[in-house]
Amino acid sequence: MAKKARQRISYVLELPNSSPGGHRLGVNGLAVDRDNAILYSGGRDGIVCAWDVHPDCIAPTSSHSAVVDTSSSRANARPKQTTRFRSQTHAHTHWINDLALAQQHSAVVSASSDLLVKVWRPHGSDAKEPATIGQHADYVKCVATPSQSTNWVASGGLDRKIYLWDLSGAGKRLEIDVSGEEVREKGSVYALAVNHSILASGGPESVVRLWDPKTGKRITKFVGHTDNIRAILVNSSGDMVMTASSDQTVKVWSVTAGRCMHTLTMHNDSVWSLFAEDPELGVFYSSDRSGLVVKTDVRGTLGDLDDGLSLAVAQEHDGVSKVVACGNSLWTATSRSSINRWQSVDTSADIQLPGGFRPQRASVVSTRSRESTFQSGSPMPAGSPTPKREIPAKSILRISNTASFPRALSRDGAESVATHTRKESEIITDPAVSVVEPIHHLPEETIEGQFGLVKHRLLNDRRRVLTLDTAGDVVLWDLIKCKPIKSFGKRHLEDVEPEVNTLEAVAPWCSIDTSSGNLTVVLEPFNCFDAEAYADELTLEEPVEFREDQRINLGKWILRYLFANLIDEEIRRDEAHRHKLNEASQQRAAVGRVNPGLSISIPPPPGGFDSQVATPRANGSRFPPATPGFAIGLATPGSPMWPGAEAAGTPLSPLDRFSSQVSNKQSAERVDDYFSDDIHSPDADTNKTAQTPAPVAESRPSEDKAGKTSTENGKEKDKEKDKDKEVKSPTFGKKFRMNMSFGGKKLGRSASNAVADKPVVVDEKAEESESSSNHEKEFADSFHGVIQKIHNEYDKQLTENPDMVVETRICPSLPNDTPVLKLPKGTKVIIQEETSGGSAELYRGTVESVGADVDIIEQKGPQWLGEVLLLNAIPPKDPVKVSFVLYPWQDTLPAITVADGNNRLNANRMLRVKKILAYVAERIDPPADPENPDPDAMKPEEYLELYCNEQLLPNTMSLATLRAHVWKGGNDIVLHYKANGKKQILFPSAPSPSVSDGGQGQSQESPSAAGTAASQGQVGQAVAAAA
């Protein structure tokens, strides 16, 4: 079965004092519904907002519209608020790049950088969430619809594809590959326009391509632009195409002639947007990167666009990414969260131009047909008492370099004589270039946005993050509790960071994304379980009893409560499923009692175990543990990362004693030790026995207390067999023997499981049966596949023991493994799938709704998520270890003696300083009576100190933190231990005999000291805590 693409989990924290209404970041898309007086906006925060516009704002341009707004009263007056928030939807998880209205303005189609094309129907009675109608392989940059009567839209993106999507959800209608001819990557689609007969696209290739929307075949291409094409318009008849480019020009192309007819140069910066209400493009708006908004009227020019009129209508503070107009208003979208509404300019025949421009414009105006030409507004009625204001000369732009109107003006506004006469091929050069002055300096209205996050800094503990929003406020967040901790007001982020940061080094387990204005935490399966935190360092809402030095896996912790409602629902469904199975089992048992069989059932052996004991639990124990992970003995050097490893150190049940050596070895191979093979625990002399049996045999009497048991003899035979395996893989053999030495201490109470050969044969058969069963039964590579496996286990149990009650196999982590978190109900939970161009959304809900969406999550969720939530099993991964060496401070204490002088040690990066001190104390100050330790004895960290680079180390500092912030190097860490004077430590009278292991880089210690420490078992306790 083919595996799915890598999936990840994201969750979005709720911003404080957040309320609907307004974008948090810049706005990229605008669309106007004239019929219902609604303005739609799409922002970089992934939200689509609907705004109710006052009917007067979209009324046709009238004669009493203020053409020029220069009065001091208007400049000082506050714009009147005529737009009200209507509704919004969080349609996307990334930037919305474009919007389009379809199906008689009832459908809002959005294109986003989350690779999706969605349709939102805000007028529906049920007001459903936006539905996905299409998906690209990369960012979707534009979307267009041919008319309000069609049932499809076209979208283009950075994947160099154009798709035609069915608005009813039927999927893809047509696919067009627009890869660049010379450079394939330049075929990305940044601009798109379509009508019933033609589809035009453009992008970084600087080529305009025309396609047939019915067949997808290319019609022709236009070459002429020298930079990225950012916007395209197509007239209703399909014979004219208008394009805007980053080369600062707007070009008009004739489809019938197949060439560029006009190049308009009214802009002096990259042109980003085009908009036209006129289906024949007689009047259109354009905006550029400098924030200039221009209205151009070319009606009545009889094809000679040089005679048209271009006016600088407005000037924004930022680049205008989108401009739309309706009636006597136009709206601009910029990188700010607010939207400005400007008053449009009436460019009808009776426009009031400066005296020097009237004769030049008169010939153009006289050619207009009042009946056949589209009018953006009505002419001034006769007897109107309100005359129009005159347009400033500096607001009139030259439409092209070859235009004779307007003539160049000097700085004082007088016409330049040098431009009165020129040849046809001569380009007008301005002797004095005047600064463009827009007609409107202030917008009529500003639709205010909200504040969004624009910057963040993840702190060293990787549980807290500092954010900066567009208002300049700095806030500290808790990523585990999903809520803000403290607000620092308007300060620099860099100034606050040293105040709240800590001296820690934690493995990366998540990534932070604020590109949408929200705080989004992303969990990837390859590292989200790498970070741990000591339970005694956490601040919890409810007190929980933990074992000594217990660590909490951060990724598992947050996932457990993001999907808490989902787990509860799965448990309820599991109970219902098992209830049906058990009812059927009881009915079969009742039938059996009515018709008893001839066979006699043998009662189970004494010991109180039943069939459910043989069922593997999620935490690796065959006995139902009180707490996941607590089945590990204190002497078990296990890692919680692999559930099966915990069983290696668990006291064996009678059924376990019947299991084979093979399964025990597989468990032991995965167990991680307190110190690796480069360091020996007090038990390590057992490993040395396998390599140098003769010397160890001589030193054994000094170690043993009361002679060997048969179990210990059996274990020595096991080690002899393991030595043969070491020939093939020395490194593996060392780790295997080291782990078995720890495990052997716990297995010593049971009979030797190495003396009999029959269990091995039985297990081989069982393994063959299991492998063949797994081969026959395939499970979905999804969250649902975990449910299938659990149900399959139930079926197996009923087959093998039909009279036995089916017990649940769902074992979520308990509060002493993942302390209870009360997350905000509105915290968004997102499941995404990785693609070549980004991440595609598969599911989105909230902490509150995941329980109701269990069916969707089962189908869309990854398998590893199901295993973590339902089985408490995280993917296996080798722990990261840190190497170090130990020396006494200025020889004031006994040295940890080794035969070859190499005392290089290796331990888990999370090991604390106090555990290293305990290791030192076991070797230089062993207890007098290991069998009966003094309960009032001082702890090693109370009378010993550890130094690195002459700096005293805190007892709670980990090796990872020590390496990152104190040692600051890549070699082995050099540590010195020292007594603080609270306890006297004597030097040994004579050096203890040592045994050479012969392994490179392995420590060697005194057998007597090692035996004493082994009896004490303190290293084993350190192992359990470090694991």
Salt bridges, closest charged atoms under 4 A:
ASP33 OD1 - HIS105 ND1 3.60
ASP35 OD2 - HIS105 ND1 3.53
ASP45 OD1 - HIS23 ND1 3.29
ASP52 OD1 - ARG86 NH1 2.85
ASP56 OD2 - HIS54 ND1 3.57
ASP69 OD2 - ARG74 NE 2.64
ASP98 OD1 - LYS322 NZ 3.73
ASP114 OD2 - HIS92 ND1 2.98
ASP126 OD2 - LYS128 NZ 3.71
ASP159 OD2 - HIS136 ND1 3.01
ASP166 OD2 - ARG173 NH2 3.01
GLU175 OE2 - LYS161 NZ 2.94
GLU175 OE1 - LYS172 NZ 2.89
GLU181 OE2 - ARG209 NH1 3.38
GLU181 OE2 - ARG218 NH1 2.78
GLU181 OE1 - LYS221 NZ 2.96
GLU205 OE1 - ARG209 NH2 2.88
ASP247 OD2 - HIS225 ND1 3.00
ASP269 OD1 - ARG289 NH2 2.86
GLU277 OE2 - ARG34 NH2 2.33
ASP288 OD2 - HIS267 ND1 2.78
ASP297 OD2 - ARG299 NH2 2.65
ASP297 OD2 - ARG368 NH2 3.15
ASP318 OD2 - ARG336 NE 2.68
ASP346 OD2 - LYS388 NZ 2.52
ASP350 OD1 - LYS388 NZ 3.46
GLU390 OE1 - ARG358 NH2 3.19
GLU415 OE1 - ARG407 NH1 3.56
GLU415 OE1 - HIS420 NE2 3.82
ASP430 OD1 - ARG398 NH1 3.20
GLU437 OE2 - HIS441 NE2 3.66
GLU444 OE2 - ARG74 NH2 3.25
GLU445 OE1 - ARG341 NE 3.05
ASP461 OD2 - ARG464 NE 2.71
ASP473 OD1 - LYS490 NZ 3.31
GLU494 OE2 - LYS455 NZ 2.57
GLU494 OE2 - ARG457 NH2 3.74
GLU497 OE1 - ARG457 NH1 2.66
GLU499 OE2 - ARG491 NH2 2.65
GLU524 OE1 - ARG6 NE 3.66
GLU524 OE2 - ARG8 NH1 3.19
ASP530 OD2 - LYS877 NZ 2.73
GLU532 OE1 - ARG551 NE 2.77
ASP536 OD1 - ARG912 NH2 2.67
GLU537 OE2 - ARG912 NH2 3.01
GLU541 OE2 - LYS483 NZ 3.80
GLU542 OE2 - LYS822 NZ 3.71
GLU548 OE2 - LYS915 NZ 3.90
ASP549 OD1 - ARG912 NH1 3.02
ASP549 OD1 - LYS914 NZ 3.29
ASP549 OD2 - LYS915 NZ 3.52
GLU569 OE1 - ARG572 NH2 2.88
GLU569 OE2 - ARG573 NE 3.16
ASP574 OD2 - ARG578 NE 2.79
GLU583 OE2 - HIS579 NE2 2.85
ASP656 OD1 - ARG622 NE 2.95
ASP672 OD1 - LYS735 NZ 3.84
ASP673 OD1 - LYS881 NZ 2.54
ASP678 OD2 - ARG904 NH1 2.85
GLU703 OE1 - ARG700 NH1 3.20
ASP704 OD1 - ARG700 NH1 3.52
GLU716 OE2 - LYS708 NZ 2.86
GLU726 OE1 - ARG737 NH1 2.91
ASP817 OD2 - LYS556 NZ 2.86
GLU834 OE2 - ARG6 NH2 2.56
GLU841 OE2 - LYS118 NZ 3.56
GLU841 OE2 - ARG844 NE 3.83
ASP855 OD1 - ARG573 NH1 2.75
GLU858 OE1 - HIS784 ND1 3.40
GLU922 OE1 - ARG923 NH1 3.40
ASP925 OD2 - LYS983 NZ 2.79
ASP972 OD2 - ARG904 NE 2.71
ASP997 OD2 - HIS680 NE2 3.99
